[in-house]
C-alpha cells in the first residue's frame, strides 16, 4: 500500500472520529440543559451517556491517530492494538453509565419520586439526538468497514444503539404526559424512570458485545474460518503441496498472516523465493492490507523419490 493511500486512509479515519467528537459535545450540552430544566431522569441519563460518548469519541480519535503510526523497533507489528485498547476503554465507560442510571432509576421508583416537567424541548432534544446519532453512526461505520478499524466500528455500534435508547426515552416522556393529562393513568408517571432502566439495559448489551470483541482482539483470536480459506487458496498454487501452521491475527485494522508450505526440496533458492512470492500475492489478493510471511519446507516424500 503506497504512502499516499495510507495518508488518505488515516485522514478519512481521523475525519470520521473528529466529527463524532463535535457531535458529542453538542448533544451532551443540549441534553444537560433540557434535563435540568425538566427534571427528566431519562434525558439526564441520556446526557450522562452522551458525556461518556464524548470521552469515548476523544479516545477513539486519539487511538485512530496514533494507531496509524508505522512500525518501529519497539513495536515491530505496528501500533494497531491501540484501537483495541480504545474499544476496551469505551466498554468500561459504558458500564459506568449503566451503574449510575440504574441507581438513579431505582431511587426514583422506590424511594424519592420526582415529578417530570414536560416541555417541547424534551422532545426536540431527543429527536435531535436521534438524527445526529443516525448520521454519525453511518459515517463511522462506512469508515470502519472501508479501513477495518475496530475503534471506529465500536463507536458506530455504540451510536447506532443510542438511537434506540433515545427512542425509549421519548416513549417514556409520552407516557409521563399521558399520566398528567388522562385521569386514572397517574401510575404512568414512573414511565420516565422505567425508560431510564431500559436505556441502561441497552447500554449493558452494547457493553458486553464490545467487551467480547475487544478482548478477542487483544488475545489475538483468529478470525473464524480465515485459516481454511487461506489454506484452500494457497494449495491451489502449482508447486505447493501443502499449507499448514497457518497463523492469523489482527493488530487494529492490520492483518498479519504466517504460513508454512511444502515444496520440492530440490528447487533453487531463487525458485523457492519466487514461489513464496506467489503465495504472498495470492493472500494479498484476498486481503489487501495483509502482512504475509511464508516459510517454505522441503516435501519429505518427494525428496526421498529424488534421492533414490
Order of alpha helices (4+ residues) and beta strands (2+ residues): alpha-alpha-alpha-alpha-alpha-alpha-alpha-beta-beta-alpha-beta-alpha
